[in-house]
Amino acid sequence: MSNLPDDFNWIIYLDINPDVKNNAQFCNEAGAIRHWNVYGQNENRKYKYNPNDIKIPKISEPIFDKVILSNPFVSVYTLTYNEEHLIEFFINHYRKMFPDCYIKIFDNYSTDNTVEIAKSLGCEIECFQSAEGINALDDREFLKIKNNAWKNATTDWVIACDSDELLQITQDELIEEEKRGVTIIDTAGWHMINNVNNDINLSTMEMGWFDPIYSKKLLFNKKFISEINYDHGCHKYTPIGKIVFSSTKYGMLHYKFLSKEYSLKRRDLHNARWSKWNTETLWKGFKPELIYCPDEYWDEWYSKPLTNVRYLMK
């Protein structure tokens, strides 16, 4: 008989019970639940983090010293949770587009090497705790960061983005847009797809498909834009200030579909972290498949007709 607690999170259960995690019988969702039902509850095993056992820095308190760069033209703000496959690619991309750019990463207590990689590449790191748990996926916290973190930037131009979103505009191009009086960079959103095999090689990914929903406005001039007012997911926004869009739509490449195996693992991790507030308030009334994305959704996404996006960007 199952006595699974309502707040049972199989990802966290495995994370804080490494002997279970390292056992091939129990190292997935079904296995973790089975272990809890048969052994875990009788052994009084922990299945969630206890905030009292962990020192949580305040959101205004960086856990690493602030990185001082010579003369940044752009400041980049992003959110992470277990992005070790992407974070170095992300940082190198923006440092190539904007030499000496300042990058600050808000990390939701990653359990992989995300923080160590970002620290080694000269980023400022700040950990934050979600309202329903140390690393619960809670859009309230994400929006609070994206709508406010950039307000104290020392640069006029700021980017607020996810760590799988790479904007294709150089510093020279941005300077020219500024001369034209532009205050918000317009974009064209593309999902980058690796549908060849499960080997992830970000530098060689060229194919993708256009999605206007992902034409996010990530880069803007805070000298003229006092509020960006992103909605959940940052697909919609209501900026306040002098609004002048660039006439050029710059590519916004979304690196979510790195391989079918990777996508399904990320889907499971996403679902395991989903906050109660997200389900009961933000997504109330939506069909479950729109939230949890079953396998057939991924089959459809990976079989879409593709365009050589890299060629288009040349």
URFENGI-V21473 format. One line per field, one symbol per residue. phi: phi as a letter, one per 40 degrees, with the letter a starting at -180 (. if undefined). psi: psi as a letter, one per 30 degrees, with the letter a starting at -180 (. if undefined). burial: b if it has 16 or more other C-alpha atoms within 10 Angstrom, else e. A space follows every 50 residues. Layout:
phi: ???
psi: ???
burial: ???
This chain:
phi: .cbcccbcbcccdcccbdccdccdcbcbccccccccccbdcccfccbacb dccbcbccccbccbdcccbcacbbbbbabbafbccbcccccccccccbdg ccbbbcbcgdbbcdcccccccgccbbcbbccbidbccbcccccdcccbdc cbccbccbbbaccbbbcbacccccccccccgcbbccbbcbccbbbcaccc bccbcbcabcadccccccbabccbbcbbfccdggcbabcbhcbbcccccc cbcbccbcacccccccdccdcccdcccdccbcbcgccdccccfcdcccdc ccbccbbccccccc
psi: kkhkkegkjeeeeeegifeeegjffggaeeeeeeeeeeeeefghkkglkj fffkjjklfgjkflkkkjleikfkkkklkljihfffeeeeeeeffeeikg kkkkkjkhikgageeeeeefgglkkkkkkleglehkjjfeeeeeefffef fgkfleklkjllggjjkikleeeeeeeeffgkfkklljkkkkkjgeagkj jefgkfkakkjffgiljfkljfffjfkfhklkfgfllilkajjjkkfkjk kjkjieifleeeeeeeeeeeeffkleeeefeegkflkeffefilefeeee efgkklkjeeeef.
burial: eeeeeeeebbbbbbbeeeebbeeeebbbbebbbbbbeeebeeeeebbbbe eeeeeeeeeeebeeeeeeeeebbbbbbbbbbbbbbbbbbbbeebbebbbb bbbbbbbbbbeeebbebbbeebbbbbbbbbeebbbbbbbeebbebbbebb beeebbbbbbbbbbbbbbbebeebeebbeeebbbbbbbbbbbbbbeeeeb eeeebbbbbbeeebbbbbbbbbebbeebbbeeebebbeeeebebbbeeeb bbbbbbbbbbeeebebbbbbbbbbbebeeeeeeeeeeeeeeeeeeeeeee ebeeebbebeeeee
